[in-house]
Amino acid sequence: MKHTLKVTLILVLLFLAAQIVGLFVIDKYIDKPKTIETGITVYQDIPYFERPDIKPSVSYIYVIIAILIGTGLLLLLIKFKKNILWKFWFFISVTLVLFISLAAFVNRDSKIQLTIIGVLALILAVYKVLRPNLIIQNLTEVLMYGGLAAIFVPIFNLLSIFILLIIISFYDMYAVWHSKHMIKLAKFQAKSKVFAGLFVPYQMPKIKEVKKKIGKVRTAILGGGDIAFPLLFAGVVMKSFSFLQTLIIPFVVSVSLLILFLKSEKGKFYPAMPFLTIGCLVGFVIVYLLF
């Protein structure tokens, strides 16, 4: 087992929480009256931003290209030791997706409420980047992927998200086992104390020590991509099924993640996406057969 059972269960439960919250955020952006009227899932606009105008049939191509470009830029930042640029990039991204996610819970026609949410997202992002601690790190991770999914779920259909998961799974295996640049990226993020993903320390700090920063204690981590892609898949499936029906998928995927942690060995790195993709597919089959 890669981690202790306690740490493993906490990490899996945080992953599940991020999936459930994310699905709830996506559901809040669905225009229910128009969806019922047209029989097609219609999404409300995102405050102050526009979604990419991309055909669902080819959306996975654009996402893959964006991932490769983003990875390349991050590797360049690592090579030239531009930690400040990475933190700024991360700060802007976190603020944006947190705002979109939190906006799902307020009246988006109210500028006052949106302003409050914007300030809250900004504060959380500042703390996440400048004053990272266990609570802020995991709280923001649970909250923010719903905002990311609210942007991208509408531009996918079931076939394109299937293709994306398969490609990402093979890419994850290559990046961890062959090129190993995914390991390099994870270590860089942990060292810079600006990390996209969940982390659970082996020794939970006391209340007065809760501001212990990332990197000072031994932790178990799960990368942000491993949270985002299963959520995108479940969000696309929710176009054809209800929120409660789709919830089956996060639970099945969480079981697949648990199996990975239980079967993995200490000190070794494993690509999580192949296991999570299998969980997504099994979850989809269960939902399809039941409903």
N, C-alpha and C positions, 0 to 999 in steps of 0.2 A: 504494500500500500504506500502510495507516494506521500500522503499526509496522515496525521492522526485521524481517527474516526470523528472526533469532535470537530476538528477544523474542517474536515471534508463535508460534514453535514451542514455546518454553518455556511460554507461557500456555496453549496448546492441550493440551500434555502434562499440565499441572497440572489442567486441566479434566477430562481423561480419567481421571487418577488419582482425582479426587474422585468421578467416576461409578462407577468400579470398586470403590473402597472402600465407597461408599454401597450399592451392590448387595450387596456381601458382608455388610454390616451387616444389611440387610433379610433376607437369606437366613438369617442366624444367628438371627433372631427367628421364623423359620417353625418350627412344631411338626411335624417330619417324620413321626413315628409317626401322629399324628392326621390329618395330611394324606393319608398313604397309606391309612389306614383309611377315611376319609370320601370321598376323591376330591375334596375341596375344600380349598383352601389355608387352613390354620388358623395363626393367629399366637399366639405366647406373649405373656404380659403384659409390660408395661414396668415395671421396678422402681419402686415407690413412686408411680407415676402411672397414670392411666387415659386411654385414648384417647377422643376425642369419640364419643358415641353418636349417629351420624348415618347415615341410610340412604345407601348408595352412589349411588343414582340421583339424589340431590339434593345430594350433598356439594360439588359445584363451586360451588353458590350460596352456601353458608356460607363457603367459602374466598375467593370474590370479595368478599363483604361484609367479611370480616376484613381483606383486603388494602386495601380502600378506607378502612376505619376506621383501620388502621395508618398508611396514607399520610397521611391527614388529620391524625392526631395528630402525626406527624413534621413535617409542614409547619407546624403550630402551634408546635412546639418551635423550629423554625428562625426563625419570625417573631418569637417572644418571646425568642430567644437563650438557650434553656434547655439548654445543652450538657450540663450535669450530669445532668439527667433522661434525656437521650438515652443517655448513657454507662451510667447505671444500668440502664435498660431493656435495652440491648444486652448488658450484663454478665450479667443474669439469664437472658436468652435463650440466650446462648452457653454458659453453665454447664450449663443444662438439656440442650440437644441434645448437647453434648460428653459429658455423663454417660451419656445413653442410648446414644450411639454406642459409647463405650468399654466400656460394660457388656456389649455383644454379645460381647466377647472373653474374658469371665471367667465363672465359675460364679455365676449370678444367684441361687442358693439360699444363697450364702455372704455373710453380712452383712459379714464382714471384707474380702472381696474387693471388695464394692460400696462399702464405706467408702473403701478405697484409691483406687478409681476416682473416687469423688466428690471426694476431696481433689485428685487429679490434674487433674480437670476444672476445679476451682475455681482451681488454680494457673495452668493454661493460660489461663483466662478473665481472671484478674487481669493476667497479662502482656499479653494481647491488648489489654486496655482501657487499662492504665496504663503499660505499657512495650512498645508495639508495635514490632516489628522484622520484617525480611523472613522469617526462619525461622518465628517464632511465627505471624505472619499467615497465611502459606500452609499451614503444617502444620495449624493449627486449621481452616482452610477445607476442606482435603482430608478431614479427619476428621469434621466436625460435621454435614454434610448427610445422612449416613446416619442419624443420630439423628432428624433432622427427618422423613425419609422413613419411618422405623420407626413414627412416630406416625400419619402421614397415609395411607400406602399402603393399609392395611387398610380405610379408609373409602371407597375409590374402586373403581369398576369400570371396564372399558375404555371404555365410552361416556362416562361422566362425566369421565374424565381427558382424553379427546379434546376434549370440549366446553371444559374448562378451558384446554387449550393454545390453542385457537382464540381464546377470549375474551381470554386474556392476551396473545396476539400482537397483536390489534387494539388492546388497551389500551396495550401497549408502543409501538406506532407513534404513537398519539395523544399519549402522555406525552412522547415524545422529539421528534417533529416538529411537533406542534401546541401543546399547553399548555407543553411543555418543562419541566414540573415534575420529570420524572425526571432531567434534567440538573442541576437545582437540588439535588435530593436527593443525587446522586453527589458534587457539588462540596462540599456541606455535610459529608458523611461524610469525604471526603478532608481537608478543612480541619480537622475536629475530630479527625483521626487515629484515628477509630474507624470502620472500613469493613467492610461485609459483602461480601466478594468477594475474588477473587485479584488480586494485583498483582505485576508484574515490572519492576524498574528497568532503565533503558537501560544503566546502568553498574553491573555487579555489584560490591558492596563487597568489600574485602579482609576477611579473617577478623577482624582487629582493629576493623573498621568495621561489622561485621554488625548493630550496634544502631542504625544509621541509621533514623530514624523516617519514617513515611509522610508525604509532603508535602515532604520536603527534597530529593528527587531526582525527575527525570522518570520517570514509570512508565506502563506499560500496565496497564489494569484490566479486570476482568470482574465484573459485579455478582452478588451472591449469588442473586438470583432466576433468573438465567441458568444457574446451576448446579443449583438446586433443582428447577425444573419438569421438565427432561429426566430427572432422576433419579426423580422421582415417576412419570413416565410409564413408564420402564423397569421400575420396581419393580412397577407394576400389571401390566405385560405378563408379568412373572416369575411371576405367579399361574398362568399357563397354560403356561409354558415353564420349562426348567431354567435355572439360573444361567449355565452356559456358553453356552447358546443365546441367552439374553437379552443377553449381553455384546456381541453384534453391534451392538445399538442404540447404546451409548455410542461405539463406533468410528465408526459412520456419522454420528452427531451431531457428533463431533469434526471430521470432514471438513467438515461443513457450516459449523462455526465457523471452520475454517481458510479456507474459501472466502470467508466474510464478511470476515475480516481482510485477505485478499489483494486483494479487490476494493474495499475501503473506501479513502477518501482521508484523508490526514493533516489533522488539525484539525477534522474533522467528526464528529458524533455519529450513531450508528446504533442502531436497536432490534434487539437480537440475537434476541429470541424468535421472530419470523417465520421466520428462517433455521433456528433450532434446532428449531422445530416441524416444518418440512419434513424435517429430518434424522430426527426421531423417527418421522414417518410412513413415510419411505422405509425406515428401519431395521426398523420393524414389518412392512412388506410383505415384506422380505427374510426375516425370521425366520419369518413365516407360510408363505411359499412353500417354504422349505427344510425346515421341520419340521412 
